[in-house]
C-alpha cells in the first residue's frame, strides 16, 4: 500500500485540477505551488497534441502509451503490478504525465534504461525516468540497416525518411554510447557529456515540476554572459563564419544551416528532385519550384520527399536529430557538431559546395 505522503500529493493534485479555486486558497502551500507549476508545464498540458493526438481513437496505443499517457508510463514501469519494461495495454487519452509517473517506488528504483539502439545505460539515478521518454524512437543503427547494401548515391524506392522522433535530449547527452545519431564509418564520436557534478542530472538543470531551465547556476560559473546561448568553452570557429566570439549555440546553428544548404544541393543535383525541410511531419518534402521554401499547404504527407539515396537519408537523419534537441548546445555540443560536420563532409564528396573551411571538434 502506498504511503500517506503519496496519497496526500495525489489528493492535492486532484483538487487543484478539479477546482482552481482550491489552488488560489492554498497559494501559500508549497505542495500546491508545485502542482500549479506542473499544470503550467508541458507534462501537465491537457490540451497538448502529445496527449490529445489519439482522442478520436479513444485510446493511446501500446507503442506510444509509455510517454503519452500517465497510465501507460505506470504500466511501463510495472508500478501497476504488470511486467516492467513494456506496456501491456492501450492507455487513456488526455492523461498527461503527472505525480503518479515519477512518485512511485518503481520510478524511484529505476536506474537502467534501454535506448532505441538496444544499448542499456546503467547508473542513471534521478535521470532515469526522464531518459525513458526523452531518447527518441530511433537510432543511427536504423539508418545503417535501411541503407545497407544499397548504392550510396542511387535513389531507392525502398527508402523513406527515418524520424528520430522528438525530445531526444537523453540520446544526445549520452552521445556515442547509445548511437542516437548516424555515425559515419571511420569517425569517432563524443560519448556522454560530463558536466560539473552539480549539473550532472536532468533535474539539476530543469525544475522537475515546471521543467523550466534554472540558469542561475550556469551564470555563476560562466561569468561574463547574460544568456546561456552565449556560453562556450571551446573557441574554435566550427561553422567557418569567421566569428568565434558567440556561444557554441551559434556554431551549431551555423553548421545546421550549412547542412541544410548541402542537403538541398545534393537532392537537386544527385537525387534529381529538389528537397525542402519544414517543421511538420514528415519534415522533408518535395520542393516543387526549387526555391528552398514551402507553403503550409504543401507541407503534407502527400508531398513527402521520396527520392532518397542512402547518402541523403543519413545526412537528413542527423539534421533532424540536431533539430529535435534545441538544447543540444548544452546537452552535448561536441556530439552534435560532429554529426553535422560529418554529414556536410559526406555530401560534399558528391556536390560542389562553396563552403568555408570547417574544423571538426
Secondary structure, 3 states (H helix, E strand, C coil): CCCHHHHHHHHHHHHHHHCHHHHHHCCCCHHHHHHHHHHCCHHHCCCCHHHHCCCCCCCECHHHHHHHCHHHHHHHHCCCCCCCCCCCCCECCCCCCCHHHHCCHHHHHCCCEECCCCCEECCCHHHHHHHHHCCCCCCHHHHHHHHCCCCCCCCCCCCCCCCCCCCCHHHHHHHHHCCCCCCCCCCCCCCCCCCCHHHCCHHHHECCCCCCECCHHHHHHCCCCCCHHHCCCCCCCCCCCCCCCCCHHHHHHHHHHHHHHHHHHHHHHHHCCCEEECCCCCCEEECCCCCCCCCHHHCCHHHECCCCCHHHHHHHHHHHHHHCCCCHHHHCHHHHHHHHHHHHHHHHCCCCCCCCCCCCC
